[in-house]
Amino acid sequence: MTTATTASPPATAAPQRHSDVRRPSLLRLTGVELRKLVDTRAGLWLLITIGLLAAALVVIQLIWTDDAQQTFANFFLSSLLPIGLLLPVLGILSITGEWSQRTALTTFALVPRRGRVIVAKLVAMVLAALASVLVSLGVAAVGTLVAGATGGAGTWRMEWALVLHAVVLQVANVLMGAGFGLLLLNTPVAIVAFLLLPTLWSILGEMIRPLRGPADWLDTGRTMEPLLTPDVTAGQWGRFAVSLLVWLAVPLVAGLVRTLRREVS
């Protein structure tokens, strides 16, 4: 008598279900972009240069300006100038660095929706602009303390509308730089265009009589100047808005479309 044995089939392991990978939040992407601003040597030294120039202007005021002019408001306004000039360059580097350093392939592979990356970059730039206003306030405070100790006026009184105007100016400047960066996607070309084109338009508006009227609305040098005072009229706000439409909104929208459509290689 024989007994037949049948081998049971080997047990197969049940397939494991991997949890869906969550896409990074906008807050996390913004933190990454903020870190990128100082990760590169160019970005780090640009930030250091901005801080040193702001401090240097305060020192110059302490040494060479009249004692009556050594006030918190004057220190604050003077420190805005180098920041407003160089901070947009940092915005350009943030945008164009993805293409010049060939990191766009990695960035957009990890986050395929390019729009979210660009929004995170813009938010990071706005936060940097807000931080720059705090730096200006800090530098002005130090200058005022030194002025008061060395015989200067050392007056703390300031119309706090100037702080709001400074925020608007610095945010507008850095977003203008971002718009040129998105539109041109090349670091040297974007920096030269950002610094040269508004300046060239300003010169032409002064030299050519038929352009003087439009220059009052399109020359950012003219439209931004009233924001360095505490009182800005509705007409001045209107001219400022029109100039931003040309120099900020148009490059930003056109650059966004180009960046979203450009092939990454």
Secondary structure, 3 states (H helix, E strand, C coil): CCCCCCCCCCCCCCCCCCCCCCCCCHHHHHHHHHHHHHHCHHHHHHHHHHHHHHHHHHHHHHHHCCHHHCEHHHHHHHHHHHHHHHHHHHHHHHHHHHHHCCCHHHHHHHCCCHHHHHHHHHHHHHHHHHHHHHHHHHHHHHHHHHHHHCCCCCECCCCCHHHHHHHHHHHHHHHHHHHHHHHHCCHHHHHHHHHHHHHHHHHHHHHCHHHHHHHHHHCHHHHHHHHHCCCCCHHHHHHHHHHHHHHHHHHHHHHHHHHHHCCCC
